[in-house]
């Protein structure tokens, strides 16, 4: 039996994988003891894997054993994603005390992008900002790495140049060459890149100064651009990606057109960096529902010629299971 944990504040998500199949659920931190007691009732797990949404500057491998060094790096990264990282680290500390002899694995969503070339990872800012950790960290690296592996399985080892697109509330994309990252849309935070459910995406940084000069505090500006923008601003109410696919009205139609436009532009740029695209991998919660939108994006990319496209379920438990099973052998 293997256990996997992820965080969607204010809850922790769990998945148990065994010969009998898969069971999943969620719990709030205050209910952790009773839930863990039930999960561990049938004996100790073979391994426990924890998804860390942001690894900061210290975690640079997608899968790491929970050594003292890795734990210290993970603790230092809590400040980058305090809510989700805080939940996972609290759980990890608790289970390390309870199961000290089990294999505990940290799966880090930003580690893949430490392989980005400097031209893609750095900002043209004074060096002191870089020393403070200001750089592009990327996001959903576990899923993008898994998508590149899936491309090779589906299309063969010749599918080397892969563009992976995650269609979700926080839509983002990555370019990979033989599994190595070349570029990504997510920067220092998910605010950079493609518009999403609540984030504005790429925007002129001077907008921040314009808003500040109008009397808004920095906390208000952050809330405006990261919590009240994106699909929500265009549709006029809270709206995730799945809902956007079926929403009616001018605002929803505009949001879909804008996202499609940005994806075509992004994939086209990634194709230029890769020198062509062998596989375009779309990962989303409901591939069938997203089919018309994906086909519209692909029509806009007809100039790429014979690039092959594949839509798949962005099942994070399968991603974590495959990567922890395959990559853990190497760490």
C-alpha positions in Angstrom: 0.0 0.0 0.0 1.2 3.5 -0.9 -0.1 6.8 0.4 -0.1 10.2 -1.4 -0.9 13.6 0.0 -1.6 17.0 -1.6 -3.0 20.2 -0.2 -5.8 22.4 -1.4 -6.2 24.8 1.6 -7.9 24.6 3.9 -8.0 20.8 3.3 -5.4 18.0 2.8 -6.2 15.5 0.0 -5.1 11.9 0.3 -5.0 8.9 -1.9 -4.4 5.2 -0.9 -3.1 2.9 -3.7 -3.1 -0.8 -3.1 -3.7 -4.1 -4.8 -7.4 -3.5 -4.2 -7.4 -0.3 -6.2 -7.5 3.4 -5.2 -9.3 5.2 -2.4 -9.2 9.0 -2.1 -10.5 11.6 0.3 -9.8 14.8 2.1 -9.6 16.1 5.7 -9.1 19.3 7.6 -5.9 19.5 9.7 -7.9 19.2 13.0 -9.2 15.8 11.8 -5.8 14.5 10.8 -5.3 12.1 13.7 -8.6 10.2 13.2 -8.1 10.0 9.4 -4.5 8.9 9.6 -5.5 6.2 12.2 -8.0 4.7 9.7 -5.5 4.9 6.9 -2.8 3.2 8.9 -5.0 0.6 10.4 -4.1 -2.1 7.9 -0.3 -1.8 8.6 2.5 0.4 7.5 2.6 1.8 3.9 5.3 0.9 1.5 5.9 4.6 0.9 4.3 8.0 1.6 4.6 10.8 -1.0 3.9 14.5 -0.3 3.3 17.1 -3.1 5.0 20.3 -2.3 3.7 23.1 -4.6 6.8 25.3 -4.3 10.4 24.1 -3.4 11.9 27.5 -3.1 15.6 27.7 -3.8 16.6 24.5 -2.0 14.6 21.6 -3.6 16.0 21.0 -7.1 14.9 17.4 -7.7 11.4 16.5 -8.6 11.5 13.5 -6.1 13.6 13.6 -3.0 13.7 11.3 0.0 12.9 13.2 3.2 16.5 13.4 4.4 17.4 16.1 7.0 18.8 18.2 4.2 15.6 17.9 2.0 13.4 18.6 5.1 15.4 21.8 5.9 15.1 22.9 2.3 11.3 22.2 2.3 10.9 24.1 5.6 12.7 27.1 4.1 10.3 27.0 1.1 7.1 27.3 3.1 7.3 31.1 2.8 6.9 30.8 -1.0 3.5 29.0 -0.7 2.6 29.3 3.0 -0.9 27.9 2.9 -0.3 24.7 0.8 3.3 24.1 1.8 2.4 24.7 5.4 -0.3 22.1 5.4 1.9 19.5 3.7 4.9 20.2 6.0 2.8 19.9 9.1 1.5 16.5 7.9 5.0 15.3 6.9 6.5 16.2 10.3 3.6 14.3 12.0 4.0 11.2 9.9 7.8 11.2 10.1 7.4 10.9 13.9 4.7 8.3 13.6 6.4 6.2 10.9 10.2 6.9 11.2 11.2 3.8 9.3 8.9 4.2 6.3 10.0 5.8 3.0 8.9 9.4 2.8 9.1 11.1 -0.5 8.8 14.8 -1.3 7.5 15.5 -4.8 8.3 19.1 -5.7 6.3 21.0 -8.4 9.0 23.7 -9.1 12.1 21.5 -9.0 11.9 20.6 -12.7 12.4 24.3 -13.7 15.8 24.6 -12.0 17.0 23.2 -15.3 15.8 26.2 -17.2 18.5 28.0 -19.1 19.5 31.3 -17.6 17.9 33.3 -20.5 14.5 31.8 -19.5 14.9 31.6 -15.7 16.3 35.1 -14.9 14.8 38.5 -15.0 16.8 41.6 -16.2 16.9 43.1 -12.7 19.7 44.1 -10.4 21.8 41.2 -9.0 20.6 41.8 -5.4 17.1 40.8 -6.4 18.4 37.6 -7.8 20.2 36.9 -4.6 16.9 37.3 -2.8 15.4 34.6 -4.9 13.6 36.6 -7.6 13.6 34.4 -10.7 11.1 32.2 -12.6 10.2 29.1 -10.6 7.6 27.6 -12.9 4.7 25.6 -11.8 3.0 22.1 -12.2 6.4 20.7 -12.9 5.4 17.2 -11.8 2.5 17.2 -14.4 4.7 18.6 -17.2 7.4 16.1 -16.6 4.8 13.3 -16.6 3.3 14.6 -19.8 6.7 14.4 -21.5 7.0 10.8 -20.4 3.5 10.1 -21.6 4.3 11.7 -25.0 7.2 9.2 -25.5 4.9 6.3 -24.5 2.1 7.4 -26.9 4.1 8.6 -29.9 7.4 6.8 -29.4 10.9 7.9 -28.4 11.0 10.3 -31.3 8.6 12.6 -29.5 11.4 14.6 -28.0 10.2 18.2 -28.4 7.1 18.5 -26.2 4.8 21.4 -25.3 2.8 20.5 -22.3 -0.4 22.6 -21.6 -2.4 22.3 -18.4 -5.9 23.5 -18.9 -7.2 24.2 -15.4 -8.2 27.1 -13.1 -4.5 28.0 -13.2 -3.7 27.2 -16.9 0.0 27.2 -17.7 2.4 25.6 -20.2 5.9 24.4 -20.5 8.3 23.5 -23.3 10.5 20.5 -22.9 13.3 18.9 -25.0 14.1 15.3 -24.1 12.5 15.9 -20.7 14.6 19.0 -20.0 12.7 22.3 -19.5 13.3 25.0 -22.1 10.7 27.6 -21.0 7.5 28.0 -19.0 4.7 30.5 -18.6 4.8 30.6 -14.8 7.2 33.1 -13.4 8.0 34.1 -9.8 4.4 33.5 -9.0 1.4 32.2 -11.1 0.3 35.8 -11.7 2.8 35.9 -14.5 1.9 34.0 -17.7 -1.5 33.0 -18.9 -4.7 34.5 -17.6 -6.4 32.1 -15.1 -9.4 31.8 -12.9 -8.4 34.8 -10.7 -5.0 36.0 -12.0 -4.5 38.6 -14.7 -1.5 36.9 -16.4 1.2 38.9 -18.1 0.7 42.6 -17.4 2.8 45.8 -17.7 4.4 46.1 -14.2 3.8 49.9 -14.4 0.1 49.1 -13.8 1.1 48.4 -10.1 2.5 51.9 -9.8 -0.5 53.4 -11.5 -2.8 51.6 -9.0 -0.6 52.7 -6.1 -0.7 56.3 -7.2 -4.5 56.1 -7.2 -4.4 55.3 -3.5 -4.5 51.5 -3.3 -2.3 49.8 -0.8 0.1 47.0 -2.0 -2.1 44.4 -0.3 -5.1 45.7 -2.2 -3.2 45.7 -5.5 -2.1 42.1 -4.9 -5.6 41.0 -4.2 -6.9 42.9 -7.3 -4.4 41.2 -9.7 -4.2 37.7 -8.2 -7.7 37.1 -6.7 -10.1 39.4 -8.6 -8.8 39.3 -12.2 -8.6 36.6 -14.9 -11.8 34.7 -15.8 -13.5 36.2 -12.7 -13.0 39.8 -14.0 -14.1 39.0 -17.5 -17.1 36.9 -16.7 -18.2 39.1 -13.8 -18.2 36.4 -11.1 -16.1 33.5 -9.8 -15.4 31.1 -12.6 -13.1 28.2 -13.0 -11.9 26.7 -16.3 -14.4 23.9 -16.4 -17.3 26.3 -15.8 -15.8 28.7 -18.4 -16.1 26.0 -21.1 -19.9 26.0 -20.8 -20.6 29.6 -19.6 -22.6 31.8 -21.8 -22.5 35.6 -22.3 -20.1 38.1 -23.8 -17.7 38.0 -20.9 -17.2 34.2 -21.0 -16.9 34.2 -24.8 -14.2 36.9 -24.5 -12.3 35.0 -21.8 -12.3 31.9 -24.0 -11.0 33.9 -27.0 -8.3 35.5 -24.9 -7.1 32.3 -23.4 -7.1 30.6 -26.9 -5.2 33.6 -28.3 -2.6 33.4 -25.5 -2.2 29.7 -25.9 -1.6 29.9 -29.7 0.9 32.7 -29.1 2.7 30.8 -26.4 2.8 27.4 -28.1 4.1 29.2 -31.3 6.9 30.8 -29.3 7.8 27.5 -27.6 7.9 25.8 -31.1 10.4 28.4 -32.2 12.6 27.8 -29.1 12.4 24.0 -29.6 13.0 24.1 -33.3 9.6 22.4 -33.9 7.1 20.4 -31.9 6.8 16.6 -31.9 3.9 16.4 -29.4 1.5 18.9 -28.0 0.1 17.4 -24.7 -3.1 18.8 -23.1 -3.9 17.8 -19.5 -7.2 18.7 -18.0 -9.8 17.5 -15.6 -12.4 16.6 -18.3 -10.7 16.0 -21.7 -14.1 15.3 -23.4 -15.6 18.6 -22.3 -12.4 20.5 -23.2 -12.3 18.9 -26.6 -13.9 21.8 -28.7 -11.6 24.3 -27.0 -8.5 22.1 -27.6 -9.4 21.7 -31.2 -9.9 25.4 -31.6 -6.3 26.0 -30.2 -4.9 23.3 -32.6 -6.6 25.0 -35.6 -4.7 28.2 -34.6 -1.5 26.2 -34.7 -1.9 24.7 -38.2 1.3 26.3 -39.1 3.2 23.7 -37.0 2.3 21.1 -39.6 2.4 17.5 -38.4 2.8 18.1 -34.7 0.7 15.5 -32.9 -1.7 16.4 -30.1 -3.1 14.4 -27.2 -5.6 15.3 -24.5 -5.4 13.4 -21.1 -6.8 13.5 -17.6 -4.6 15.6 -15.3 -5.0 13.0 -12.5 -2.5 14.2 -9.9 -2.6 10.9 -8.1 -1.5 9.0 -11.2 1.2 11.6 -11.8 2.5 11.2 -8.3 2.3 7.5 -8.4 4.2 7.1 -11.7 6.9 9.6 -10.8 7.4 8.3 -7.3 7.6 4.7 -8.6 10.0 5.5 -11.5 12.1 8.4 -10.2 12.5 7.3 -6.6 14.7 4.5 -7.9 17.2 7.2 -9.0 17.3 9.3 -5.8 
